[in-house]
């Protein structure tokens, strides 16, 4: 009897991970996006699939901060059809879901918190005076 090796890792999570990796690999190849995405392309931080796997939310972050997030999101969304076509050629999936891009601000909040913590006065050692 053959056991399912993916039992603890549901199909939806596997497909989401695969989409994340492939979208990240495709972005540098998208010449229409090169002017908007340079000098640093976005990082694809997460892909969430709907329970029926008929839509995908693609979260991206920017190393340069949130200033360009709206322009990058608009460019990615405009190129979503081309990305889906490229994904369809690369992946053995029956259907590639529509892609919806969302800026992932978690990293910005983390950097802001680190800056706040860095600005706090340090506690003195008991031997200092």
Order of alpha helices (4+ residues) and beta strands (2+ residues): alpha-alpha-beta-beta-alpha-alpha-beta-alpha
